[in-house]
Structures are given as structure tokens and as C-alpha cells.
Amino acid sequence: MLFLLFELARDRYVLDVSQVAEVLPLVDIRQMPQAPTAVAGILNYRGTPVPVIDVSQLTLGRPAERRLSTRIVLVHYPGADGQPRLLGLIAERATQTVRREEKDFVASGVTSDGASYLGPVVADARGLLQWLDVRTLLPPAVRDVLFKQPSAD
């Protein structure tokens, strides 16, 4: 399988590229007043507004460092209606891909109800890579702010 490699602090994570629509440079994002802290804002992607999450803010409580290798990764996020929605993820050092077999990943031995998006790990020469599952990344409160369907009144 092919994975997109990125970093949170000094730790390395991977996303299955089948969940990735496109990797963009860190472009201007329109901020959303009163949005949850992890919501960086929205961007215009080919005429469509796309919500953007700062993965570092969401997971570590601090914004991603703005560097040349910081990217916006557009991913397919499952909507409540079963239809995939585009979601932008600000990710540090998201400039490389790696190939690994799915069977090479093993359970980390640590689970957290607050971080259900953290999947199994695999070791390489630089240490561990942890698989991050886009489908379970957003806490319900953030997901509802971004993708809640307006009620028909």
C-alpha cells in the first residue's frame, strides 16, 4: 500500500493515499469565527468551500508550524449521509510517500478513547510510523460543526 507520510511534533504518521484527494501548498484559509479551536477555517477548492482542520491543534493542542513542507491534505471524509466530503488537513512535513504492506502494521498496545484515529504501527530505520485513520479523526462535536446537515423546516 502507498501512504502519505507527515509529522506531528517529532512523531511520524501515515495516511492511506486512497483517502487522499490532493495535496496542496499551505494556501490562505478564511477563518471561521466561533469555530472549535482545531478548525483552521475554509478554503476555496475549485469553487467549493472545504473545511480545514489543523491536525496539530486537534491532536497536540498547538498549531502546526508554518514551513515550506507544511501542506493541506485534502481527504475524503465520510459524511453522515454516507457520501464522502472533502476535508482539508494541515499537516507538517507532508512531502513524502512510503510503501508498506498492510500486514506489516501491528497494534501499538496503547488505546485511547480520545484518540480512536490512531491505528497500528510499523517500524523502519528511523523509528515508528503510526497509521492515522481519517474516518475517525474528528471528534463528534467538531464533525457536527463542519458537516451537520441543516434541518428542513
N, C-alpha and C positions, 0 to 999 in steps of 0.2 A: 504494500500500500504506500501511497505517497502522502506525506504530511507536510504542512507548513510549520516551520519552527519559529518560535518567538520567545521572549523572555519577560518575566515578572521579577523585578529586582534582579537577583543573580541566578534565579532558577529558570530552567528551560522547560518549555511546554510545547505540545504539538496539537494541531488541528487536522483532522482528516480533510484532505483537499476536496473531497466530494461534497463537503458542507460549505466550501468557499466559492463565492460567485466571482469575486475580483479582489485584487489587492491594489489600493490606491495610495498615492502620497498623502501625507497629512495636510489636507486642504482646510480652508476656512469652514468653520461649523457655526451655524446660528444657534446661540444659546437659547435654552428654554427656561424662562423664569419659573420658579417654584417647582422645578422638576427634582426628582431624587438626585442626590449628590453624584452618583455614578453616571447619570445621563449627561453626556457632554453637549448634546444638542441634536440638531438635524442638519443633514446636508442634502443638496440637490444632486441626485444621481439620474442623469438623463431625463430630467423633467419630473422626477418623482421624489418627494421628500422621504428620506430614510433616517430613522433614529440612530444615534451613535452613542455607544457606551464606552466609557474609559475602563478597560479591563483592570488596570492597576488600581484605579479608585474603587471599583467594585470589590476586588479581592483583597487588596492590601491597605485600603484606606488612604492612599496618596495618589495624586495624578501621575500619569505617565510622563516620563521625561521627554521633552521635545528635542529630538535629534533627527539627523537625516535618515536613520534606519527605522524611525517610528512610522508606522503605517496605519491606514484604516483598512481593515479586512472586512469586506462585505461578505456576510454569511447568510445561508438560508436558515431562517429560524422558524420553527413550526408554530403557526398561528392556532388560536383556539378552534377555528373552524376547519382545521386540518390542512389549510392552504399555507404553503411556505411564504414567509415575509422576509424582505431584506432587512438586515440589521448590521450596522457598522460597529466594528470593534477596534478601538485604538489599542494597538499592540506595539510594544517596544522590540526593536531588532527583528522585525518580521521580514527578513530578506532572503531566507534560505529554505530549501525543502530537504527532506530526508526520506529515505525509503526504509521501511521496516515491515516485517511480516506481523500481521495481527496476533498470531500465536506467540510471538516473542514477548509481548507485553504480559506482565504478571501483576496481580493485586499488590497494592502498596503496603497493605497490612494496617493502614490507618483509614478510618472513615469519619466523616463529619456530616451531621445533618445540614449544617450551614454551607457546606461545600460539596454538594452532591455531583457537581460538574467535574470534579477531579476523578479521573479514571486511573487505569493501571499504568505501570511504569516499565521502562526498558532502560538498560544501562548501555553506555557507549564509552569511548575513551575519555570523554570529558565529564562523565557522571551520569545522572539520571535524567531521563526525559519523561514527562508525565503527560498523558493524553487528556485533553480538556474536551468535554462533550458540550457542544454548542446548545444542544436541545435542552439541557438542564442548567444552563448558565445563569439565567435571570431569576432572581427571587420573585415570588408571585406579586409582591407589591410593585416592583419595577416593571414586570411584564404587563400588569394591568394598566399602568400609566401609558405604556408605549403602544399596546396592541388591543386595548379594550374596545370592543365594538359599541358604537353609540346605540342606545335603545330606541326602538321605533315607537314613538308616541303619537 
